């Protein structure tokens, strides 16, 4: 499972213009994870209580 901060990192890197491959390498996740995280709502808080 990928935590909220890692999801935020992926979203920020993509918004900054990095390719999916670059994001996967920089954030140390699989290439398939990047588009999945992109499809999710933007992370707005680091609190895990927001998941509940």
C-alpha distance matrix in Angstrom:
0.0 3.8 6.4 9.7 11.7 10.0 10.3 13.8 14.6 14.0 16.1 18.7 19.2 19.7 22.1 23.9 24.7 22.6 22.1 18.8 19.5 20.3 17.2 15.0 17.3 17.5 13.9 13.1 10.7 12.0 14.7 13.4 10.4 13.1 15.0 12.2 11.5 15.3 15.9 14.1 16.3 16.8 15.1 18.2 17.2 15.0 15.6 12.8 15.8 15.8 12.9 15.3
3.8 0.0 3.8 6.7 8.3 6.3 6.7 10.1 10.8 10.5 12.6 15.1 15.6 16.4 18.7 20.3 21.4 19.4 19.4 16.3 17.3 17.6 14.2 12.6 14.9 14.6 10.8 10.8 8.8 10.9 13.4 12.6 9.1 10.9 13.3 11.0 9.3 12.9 14.2 12.4 14.3 14.1 12.2 15.3 14.6 12.5 13.8 11.8 15.2 14.8 12.5 15.6
6.4 3.8 0.0 3.8 5.6 5.5 6.4 8.8 10.1 11.0 12.6 14.5 15.7 17.0 18.7 20.2 21.9 20.4 21.0 18.4 19.6 19.2 15.7 14.8 16.8 15.7 11.9 12.7 11.5 14.2 16.5 15.9 12.2 13.3 15.6 13.4 10.9 14.1 15.5 13.0 13.9 13.1 10.4 12.9 11.5 8.9 10.1 8.5 12.1 12.0 10.5 13.7
9.7 6.7 3.8 0.0 3.8 5.5 5.0 6.1 8.6 9.9 10.5 12.2 14.2 15.4 16.4 18.2 20.3 19.4 20.4 18.2 20.0 19.3 15.6 15.6 17.8 16.1 12.6 14.4 13.3 16.0 17.6 17.1 13.3 13.4 15.3 13.4 10.2 12.8 14.2 11.3 11.3 9.9 6.8 9.1 7.9 6.0 8.0 7.4 10.8 9.9 9.3 12.9
11.7 8.3 5.6 3.8 0.0 3.8 5.4 5.0 6.1 8.7 9.8 10.4 12.2 14.3 15.2 16.3 18.7 17.6 19.2 17.5 18.9 17.6 14.0 14.5 16.0 13.7 10.5 12.8 12.7 16.0 17.5 17.8 14.2 13.7 16.2 15.1 11.6 13.7 16.0 13.6 13.5 11.2 8.1 9.9 8.7 6.2 9.3 9.8 13.4 12.7 12.8 16.3
10.0 6.3 5.5 5.5 3.8 0.0 3.8 5.4 4.9 6.3 8.7 9.9 10.6 12.5 14.3 15.3 17.0 15.3 16.4 14.3 15.5 14.5 10.9 10.8 12.5 10.7 7.2 9.2 8.9 12.2 13.8 14.4 10.8 10.5 13.5 12.6 9.5 12.0 14.5 12.9 13.7 11.9 9.7 12.4 12.0 9.9 12.7 12.5 16.1 15.3 14.6 18.1
10.3 6.7 6.4 5.0 5.4 3.8 0.0 3.8 5.4 5.2 6.3 8.7 10.0 10.8 12.4 14.3 15.8 14.7 15.4 13.2 15.2 14.7 10.9 11.2 13.8 12.5 9.2 11.4 10.0 12.4 13.3 13.1 9.5 8.7 10.9 9.8 6.3 8.6 10.9 9.1 10.0 8.5 7.0 10.4 10.9 9.9 12.6 12.3 15.6 13.9 13.0 16.8
13.8 10.1 8.8 6.1 5.0 5.4 3.8 0.0 3.8 5.4 5.1 6.1 8.5 9.9 10.5 12.2 14.5 14.0 15.6 14.3 16.5 15.2 11.6 13.0 15.1 12.9 10.2 13.3 12.7 15.4 15.8 16.1 12.7 11.1 13.0 12.6 8.8 9.8 12.4 10.5 10.2 7.4 5.6 8.1 9.0 8.6 12.0 12.8 15.8 14.0 14.1 17.9
14.6 10.8 10.1 8.6 6.1 4.9 5.4 3.8 0.0 3.8 5.5 5.2 6.1 8.6 9.9 10.5 12.7 11.6 13.4 12.4 14.0 12.2 8.7 10.4 11.9 9.3 7.0 10.5 10.8 13.8 14.3 15.4 12.3 10.4 13.2 13.5 10.1 10.9 14.2 13.1 13.4 10.7 9.3 11.6 12.2 11.2 14.8 15.6 18.9 17.5 17.4 21.1
14.0 10.5 11.0 9.9 8.7 6.3 5.2 5.4 3.8 0.0 3.8 5.5 5.2 6.2 8.7 9.9 11.0 9.6 10.6 9.0 11.1 10.0 6.3 7.9 10.4 8.8 6.7 9.8 9.1 11.2 11.0 12.0 9.2 6.8 9.5 10.3 7.2 7.8 11.3 11.1 12.2 10.3 10.1 13.1 14.4 13.8 17.0 17.2 20.5 18.7 18.0 21.8
16.1 12.6 12.6 10.5 9.8 8.7 6.3 5.1 5.5 3.8 0.0 3.8 5.5 5.2 6.2 8.6 10.1 10.0 11.4 10.4 13.3 12.3 9.0 11.1 13.8 12.1 10.4 13.6 12.6 14.3 13.6 14.0 11.3 8.4 9.7 10.5 7.2 6.3 9.7 9.3 9.7 7.3 8.0 10.8 13.0 13.4 16.7 17.3 20.1 17.7 17.5 21.2
18.7 15.1 14.5 12.2 10.4 9.9 8.7 6.1 5.2 5.5 3.8 0.0 3.8 5.4 5.1 6.1 8.8 9.2 11.7 11.8 14.2 12.3 9.4 12.4 14.1 11.6 10.7 14.3 14.4 16.5 15.8 16.9 14.4 11.4 13.0 14.2 11.0 9.9 13.3 12.9 12.6 9.5 9.7 11.4 13.4 13.8 17.4 18.8 21.5 19.4 19.7 23.5
19.2 15.6 15.7 14.2 12.2 10.6 10.0 8.5 6.1 5.2 5.5 3.8 0.0 3.8 5.5 5.0 6.6 5.8 8.5 9.0 10.9 8.7 6.2 9.7 11.0 8.7 8.8 12.3 12.7 14.6 13.5 15.3 13.4 10.1 12.3 14.2 11.6 10.5 14.2 14.6 15.1 12.5 12.9 15.0 16.8 16.7 20.3 21.3 24.4 22.4 22.4 26.2
19.7 16.4 17.0 15.4 14.3 12.5 10.8 9.9 8.6 6.2 5.2 5.4 3.8 0.0 3.8 5.3 5.2 5.2 6.8 7.2 10.2 9.0 6.9 10.1 12.3 11.0 11.0 14.0 13.4 14.5 12.6 13.9 12.4 8.7 9.8 12.3 10.2 8.1 11.7 12.9 13.7 11.7 13.2 15.6 18.0 18.4 21.8 22.5 25.3 22.9 22.6 26.4
22.1 18.7 18.7 16.4 15.2 14.3 12.4 10.5 9.9 8.7 6.2 5.1 5.5 3.8 0.0 3.8 5.3 7.4 9.7 10.8 13.8 12.4 10.4 13.8 15.7 14.0 13.9 17.3 16.9 18.1 16.4 17.4 15.7 12.1 12.6 14.7 12.3 9.7 12.8 13.7 13.4 11.0 12.7 14.4 17.2 18.3 21.7 22.9 25.4 22.8 23.0 26.7
23.9 20.3 20.2 18.2 16.3 15.3 14.3 12.2 10.5 9.9 8.6 6.1 5.0 5.3 3.8 0.0 3.8 5.9 9.3 11.3 13.6 11.2 10.1 13.8 14.9 12.7 13.6 17.0 17.4 18.9 17.2 19.0 17.5 13.9 15.0 17.5 15.1 12.9 16.3 17.1 17.0 14.2 15.4 16.8 19.2 19.8 23.4 24.9 27.6 25.3 25.7 29.4
24.7 21.4 21.9 20.3 18.7 17.0 15.8 14.5 12.7 11.0 10.1 8.8 6.6 5.2 5.3 3.8 0.0 3.8 6.5 9.2 11.5 9.7 9.5 13.1 14.2 12.9 14.2 17.2 17.3 18.1 15.8 17.6 16.9 13.2 13.9 16.9 15.3 12.8 16.0 17.6 18.1 16.0 17.7 19.5 22.1 22.7 26.2 27.2 30.0 27.6 27.6 31.3
22.6 19.4 20.4 19.4 17.6 15.3 14.7 14.0 11.6 9.6 10.0 9.2 5.8 5.2 7.4 5.9 3.8 0.0 3.8 6.5 8.0 5.9 6.2 9.7 10.5 9.6 11.3 13.9 14.2 14.9 12.8 15.1 14.6 11.1 12.6 15.7 14.3 12.5 16.0 17.7 18.8 16.9 18.0 20.3 22.4 22.4 25.9 26.6 29.7 27.6 27.2 31.0
22.1 19.4 21.0 20.4 19.2 16.4 15.4 15.6 13.4 10.6 11.4 11.7 8.5 6.8 9.7 9.3 6.5 3.8 0.0 3.8 5.4 5.1 6.2 8.6 10.0 10.5 12.0 13.8 13.4 13.1 10.3 12.6 13.0 9.7 10.7 14.2 13.7 12.0 15.1 17.4 19.2 17.9 19.4 22.2 24.3 24.2 27.5 27.7 30.8 28.7 27.8 31.5
18.8 16.3 18.4 18.2 17.5 14.3 13.2 14.3 12.4 9.0 10.4 11.8 9.0 7.2 10.8 11.3 9.2 6.5 3.8 0.0 3.8 5.5 5.1 6.1 8.7 9.9 10.4 11.6 10.4 9.7 6.7 8.9 9.3 6.2 7.5 10.9 10.8 9.8 12.8 15.0 17.4 16.6 17.9 21.1 23.0 22.7 25.8 25.5 28.6 26.6 25.4 29.0
19.5 17.3 19.6 20.0 18.9 15.5 15.2 16.5 14.0 11.1 13.3 14.2 10.9 10.2 13.8 13.6 11.5 8.0 5.4 3.8 0.0 3.8 5.4 5.1 6.3 8.6 10.0 10.3 9.7 8.8 6.1 9.4 10.4 8.4 10.4 13.4 13.5 13.2 16.2 18.2 20.7 19.8 20.7 23.9 25.4 24.6 27.7 27.3 30.7 29.0 27.6 31.2
20.3 17.6 19.2 19.3 17.6 14.5 14.7 15.2 12.2 10.0 12.3 12.3 8.7 9.0 12.4 11.2 9.7 5.9 5.1 5.5 3.8 0.0 3.8 5.4 5.2 6.0 8.4 9.6 10.3 10.7 9.0 12.3 12.4 9.9 12.5 15.3 14.5 14.0 17.5 19.1 21.0 19.5 20.0 22.8 24.2 23.3 26.7 26.7 30.2 28.6 27.6 31.3
17.2 14.2 15.7 15.6 14.0 10.9 10.9 11.6 8.7 6.3 9.0 9.4 6.2 6.9 10.4 10.1 9.5 6.2 6.2 5.1 5.4 3.8 0.0 3.8 5.4 5.1 5.8 8.0 8.1 9.3 8.1 10.9 9.8 7.2 10.2 12.5 11.1 11.1 14.7 15.8 17.6 16.0 16.3 19.2 20.5 19.7 22.9 23.0 26.4 24.8 23.9 27.6
15.0 12.6 14.8 15.6 14.5 10.8 11.2 13.0 10.4 7.9 11.1 12.4 9.7 10.1 13.8 13.8 13.1 9.7 8.6 6.1 5.1 5.4 3.8 0.0 3.8 5.7 5.4 5.6 5.0 5.7 5.3 8.4 7.7 6.5 9.9 11.7 11.0 12.0 15.1 16.2 18.6 17.6 17.6 20.8 21.7 20.4 23.4 22.8 26.3 25.1 23.6 27.2
17.3 14.9 16.8 17.8 16.0 12.5 13.8 15.1 11.9 10.4 13.8 14.1 11.0 12.3 15.7 14.9 14.2 10.5 10.0 8.7 6.3 5.2 5.4 3.8 0.0 3.8 5.6 5.1 6.7 7.9 8.1 11.7 11.2 10.3 13.7 15.5 14.6 15.5 18.8 19.8 21.9 20.5 20.2 23.2 23.8 22.1 25.2 24.9 28.5 27.6 26.3 29.8
17.5 14.6 15.7 16.1 13.7 10.7 12.5 12.9 9.3 8.8 12.1 11.6 8.7 11.0 14.0 12.7 12.9 9.6 10.5 9.9 8.6 6.0 5.1 5.7 3.8 0.0 3.8 5.6 8.1 10.5 10.9 14.0 12.7 11.2 14.7 16.3 14.6 15.4 19.0 19.4 21.0 19.0 18.3 20.9 21.4 19.7 23.0 23.2 26.8 25.9 25.1 28.7
13.9 10.8 11.9 12.6 10.5 7.2 9.2 10.2 7.0 6.7 10.4 10.7 8.8 11.0 13.9 13.6 14.2 11.3 12.0 10.4 10.0 8.4 5.8 5.4 5.6 3.8 0.0 3.8 5.7 8.9 10.2 12.5 10.4 9.4 13.2 14.0 12.0 13.5 16.9 16.8 18.4 16.6 15.5 18.3 18.5 16.6 19.7 19.6 23.3 22.5 21.5 25.1
13.1 10.8 12.7 14.4 12.8 9.2 11.4 13.3 10.5 9.8 13.6 14.3 12.3 14.0 17.3 17.0 17.2 13.9 13.8 11.6 10.3 9.6 8.0 5.6 5.1 5.6 3.8 0.0 3.8 6.9 9.2 11.7 10.1 10.3 14.1 14.7 13.5 15.5 18.5 18.5 20.6 19.3 18.2 21.2 21.1 18.9 21.6 20.9 24.7 24.2 22.7 26.1
10.7 8.8 11.5 13.3 12.7 8.9 10.0 12.7 10.8 9.1 12.6 14.4 12.7 13.4 16.9 17.4 17.3 14.2 13.4 10.4 9.7 10.3 8.1 5.0 6.7 8.1 5.7 3.8 0.0 3.8 6.5 8.2 6.4 7.6 11.2 11.3 10.7 13.0 15.6 15.8 18.4 17.7 17.0 20.4 20.6 18.7 21.1 19.9 23.5 22.8 20.9 24.2
12.0 10.9 14.2 16.0 16.0 12.2 12.4 15.4 13.8 11.2 14.3 16.5 14.6 14.5 18.1 18.9 18.1 14.9 13.1 9.7 8.8 10.7 9.3 5.7 7.9 10.5 8.9 6.9 3.8 0.0 3.8 5.3 5.3 7.2 10.0 10.5 11.1 13.2 15.3 16.2 19.3 19.2 19.1 22.7 23.3 21.7 23.9 22.5 25.9 24.9 22.7 25.9
14.7 13.4 16.5 17.6 17.5 13.8 13.3 15.8 14.3 11.0 13.6 15.8 13.5 12.6 16.4 17.2 15.8 12.8 10.3 6.7 6.1 9.0 8.1 5.3 8.1 10.9 10.2 9.2 6.5 3.8 0.0 3.8 5.5 5.7 7.9 9.5 10.7 11.7 13.9 15.6 18.8 18.8 19.4 23.0 24.1 23.1 25.6 24.4 27.7 26.2 24.1 27.5
13.4 12.6 15.9 17.1 17.8 14.4 13.1 16.1 15.4 12.0 14.0 16.9 15.3 13.9 17.4 19.0 17.6 15.1 12.6 8.9 9.4 12.3 10.9 8.4 11.7 14.0 12.5 11.7 8.2 5.3 3.8 0.0 3.8 5.6 6.2 6.9 9.2 10.6 11.7 13.6 17.1 17.9 18.7 22.4 23.7 22.8 24.9 23.4 26.3 24.8 22.4 25.4
10.4 9.1 12.2 13.3 14.2 10.8 9.5 12.7 12.3 9.2 11.3 14.4 13.4 12.4 15.7 17.5 16.9 14.6 13.0 9.3 10.4 12.4 9.8 7.7 11.2 12.7 10.4 10.1 6.4 5.3 5.5 3.8 0.0 3.8 5.8 5.2 6.2 8.6 10.1 11.1 14.4 14.9 15.3 19.0 20.0 19.1 21.2 19.7 22.7 21.2 18.9 22.1
13.1 10.9 13.3 13.4 13.7 10.5 8.7 11.1 10.4 6.8 8.4 11.4 10.1 8.7 12.1 13.9 13.2 11.1 9.7 6.2 8.4 9.9 7.2 6.5 10.3 11.2 9.4 10.3 7.6 7.2 5.7 5.6 3.8 0.0 3.8 5.4 5.3 6.2 8.8 10.3 13.2 13.1 14.0 17.6 19.1 18.6 21.2 20.4 23.4 21.5 19.7 23.2
15.0 13.3 15.6 15.3 16.2 13.5 10.9 13.0 13.2 9.5 9.7 13.0 12.3 9.8 12.6 15.0 13.9 12.6 10.7 7.5 10.4 12.5 10.2 9.9 13.7 14.7 13.2 14.1 11.2 10.0 7.9 6.2 5.8 3.8 0.0 3.8 5.4 4.8 6.2 8.9 12.1 12.9 14.7 18.3 20.3 20.4 22.7 21.8 24.4 22.1 20.2 23.6
12.2 11.0 13.4 13.4 15.1 12.6 9.8 12.6 13.5 10.3 10.5 14.2 14.2 12.3 14.7 17.5 16.9 15.7 14.2 10.9 13.4 15.3 12.5 11.7 15.5 16.3 14.0 14.7 11.3 10.5 9.5 6.9 5.2 5.4 3.8 0.0 3.8 5.4 5.3 6.8 10.5 12.0 13.3 17.1 18.7 18.7 20.5 19.1 21.6 19.3 17.1 20.3
11.5 9.3 10.9 10.2 11.6 9.5 6.3 8.8 10.1 7.2 7.2 11.0 11.6 10.2 12.3 15.1 15.3 14.3 13.7 10.8 13.5 14.5 11.1 11.0 14.6 14.6 12.0 13.5 10.7 11.1 10.7 9.2 6.2 5.3 5.4 3.8 0.0 3.8 5.4 5.3 8.2 8.8 9.8 13.6 15.2 15.2 17.3 16.4 19.0 16.7 15.0 18.5
15.3 12.9 14.1 12.8 13.7 12.0 8.6 9.8 10.9 7.8 6.3 9.9 10.5 8.1 9.7 12.9 12.8 12.5 12.0 9.8 13.2 14.0 11.1 12.0 15.5 15.4 13.5 15.5 13.0 13.2 11.7 10.6 8.6 6.2 4.8 5.4 3.8 0.0 3.8 5.5 7.8 8.2 10.4 13.8 16.3 17.0 19.4 19.0 21.3 18.6 17.4 20.9
15.9 14.2 15.5 14.2 16.0 14.5 10.9 12.4 14.2 11.3 9.7 13.3 14.2 11.7 12.8 16.3 16.0 16.0 15.1 12.8 16.2 17.5 14.7 15.1 18.8 19.0 16.9 18.5 15.6 15.3 13.9 11.7 10.1 8.8 6.2 5.3 5.4 3.8 0.0 3.8 6.8 8.8 11.5 14.7 17.2 18.3 20.1 19.4 21.2 18.3 16.7 19.8
14.1 12.4 13.0 11.3 13.6 12.9 9.1 10.5 13.1 11.1 9.3 12.9 14.6 12.9 13.7 17.1 17.6 17.7 17.4 15.0 18.2 19.1 15.8 16.2 19.8 19.4 16.8 18.5 15.8 16.2 15.6 13.6 11.1 10.3 8.9 6.8 5.3 5.5 3.8 0.0 3.8 6.4 8.5 11.7 13.9 15.1 16.6 15.8 17.5 14.5 13.0 16.2
16.3 14.3 13.9 11.3 13.5 13.7 10.0 10.2 13.4 12.2 9.7 12.6 15.1 13.7 13.4 17.0 18.1 18.8 19.2 17.4 20.7 21.0 17.6 18.6 21.9 21.0 18.4 20.6 18.4 19.3 18.8 17.1 14.4 13.2 12.1 10.5 8.2 7.8 6.8 3.8 0.0 3.8 6.4 8.9 11.6 13.6 15.0 14.9 16.1 12.7 12.2 15.3
16.8 14.1 13.1 9.9 11.2 11.9 8.5 7.4 10.7 10.3 7.3 9.5 12.5 11.7 11.0 14.2 16.0 16.9 17.9 16.6 19.8 19.5 16.0 17.6 20.5 19.0 16.6 19.3 17.7 19.2 18.8 17.9 14.9 13.1 12.9 12.0 8.8 8.2 8.8 6.4 3.8 0.0 3.8 6.1 9.3 11.4 13.6 14.3 15.8 12.6 12.9 16.3
15.1 12.2 10.4 6.8 8.1 9.7 7.0 5.6 9.3 10.1 8.0 9.7 12.9 13.2 12.7 15.4 17.7 18.0 19.4 17.9 20.7 20.0 16.3 17.6 20.2 18.3 15.5 18.2 17.0 19.1 19.4 18.7 15.3 14.0 14.7 13.3 9.8 10.4 11.5 8.5 6.4 3.8 0.0 3.8 5.9 7.6 10.0 10.9 12.8 10.0 10.7 14.3
18.2 15.3 12.9 9.1 9.9 12.4 10.4 8.1 11.6 13.1 10.8 11.4 15.0 15.6 14.4 16.8 19.5 20.3 22.2 21.1 23.9 22.8 19.2 20.8 23.2 20.9 18.3 21.2 20.4 22.7 23.0 22.4 19.0 17.6 18.3 17.1 13.6 13.8 14.7 11.7 8.9 6.1 3.8 0.0 3.8 7.0 9.1 11.2 12.3 9.5 11.5 14.6
17.2 14.6 11.5 7.9 8.7 12.0 10.9 9.0 12.2 14.4 13.0 13.4 16.8 18.0 17.2 19.2 22.1 22.4 24.3 23.0 25.4 24.2 20.5 21.7 23.8 21.4 18.5 21.1 20.6 23.3 24.1 23.7 20.0 19.1 20.3 18.7 15.2 16.3 17.2 13.9 11.6 9.3 5.9 3.8 0.0 3.8 5.5 8.2 9.5 7.5 10.0 12.9
15.0 12.5 8.9 6.0 6.2 9.9 9.9 8.6 11.2 13.8 13.4 13.8 16.7 18.4 18.3 19.8 22.7 22.4 24.2 22.7 24.6 23.3 19.7 20.4 22.1 19.7 16.6 18.9 18.7 21.7 23.1 22.8 19.1 18.6 20.4 18.7 15.2 17.0 18.3 15.1 13.6 11.4 7.6 7.0 3.8 0.0 3.8 6.3 8.8 8.2 9.9 12.9
15.6 13.8 10.1 8.0 9.3 12.7 12.6 12.0 14.8 17.0 16.7 17.4 20.3 21.8 21.7 23.4 26.2 25.9 27.5 25.8 27.7 26.7 22.9 23.4 25.2 23.0 19.7 21.6 21.1 23.9 25.6 24.9 21.2 21.2 22.7 20.5 17.3 19.4 20.1 16.6 15.0 13.6 10.0 9.1 5.5 3.8 0.0 3.8 5.3 5.8 8.0 10.1
12.8 11.8 8.5 7.4 9.8 12.5 12.3 12.8 15.6 17.2 17.3 18.8 21.3 22.5 22.9 24.9 27.2 26.6 27.7 25.5 27.3 26.7 23.0 22.8 24.9 23.2 19.6 20.9 19.9 22.5 24.4 23.4 19.7 20.4 21.8 19.1 16.4 19.0 19.4 15.8 14.9 14.3 10.9 11.2 8.2 6.3 3.8 0.0 3.8 5.2 5.5 7.6
15.8 15.2 12.1 10.8 13.4 16.1 15.6 15.8 18.9 20.5 20.1 21.5 24.4 25.3 25.4 27.6 30.0 29.7 30.8 28.6 30.7 30.2 26.4 26.3 28.5 26.8 23.3 24.7 23.5 25.9 27.7 26.3 22.7 23.4 24.4 21.6 19.0 21.3 21.2 17.5 16.1 15.8 12.8 12.3 9.5 8.8 5.3 3.8 0.0 3.8 5.2 5.5
15.8 14.8 12.0 9.9 12.7 15.3 13.9 14.0 17.5 18.7 17.7 19.4 22.4 22.9 22.8 25.3 27.6 27.6 28.7 26.6 29.0 28.6 24.8 25.1 27.6 25.9 22.5 24.2 22.8 24.9 26.2 24.8 21.2 21.5 22.1 19.3 16.7 18.6 18.3 14.5 12.7 12.6 10.0 9.5 7.5 8.2 5.8 5.2 3.8 0.0 3.8 5.5
12.9 12.5 10.5 9.3 12.8 14.6 13.0 14.1 17.4 18.0 17.5 19.7 22.4 22.6 23.0 25.7 27.6 27.2 27.8 25.4 27.6 27.6 23.9 23.6 26.3 25.1 21.5 22.7 20.9 22.7 24.1 22.4 18.9 19.7 20.2 17.1 15.0 17.4 16.7 13.0 12.2 12.9 10.7 11.5 10.0 9.9 8.0 5.5 5.2 3.8 0.0 3.8
15.3 15.6 13.7 12.9 16.3 18.1 16.8 17.9 21.1 21.8 21.2 23.5 26.2 26.4 26.7 29.4 31.3 31.0 31.5 29.0 31.2 31.3 27.6 27.2 29.8 28.7 25.1 26.1 24.2 25.9 27.5 25.4 22.1 23.2 23.6 20.3 18.5 20.9 19.8 16.2 15.3 16.3 14.3 14.6 12.9 12.9 10.1 7.6 5.5 5.5 3.8 0.0
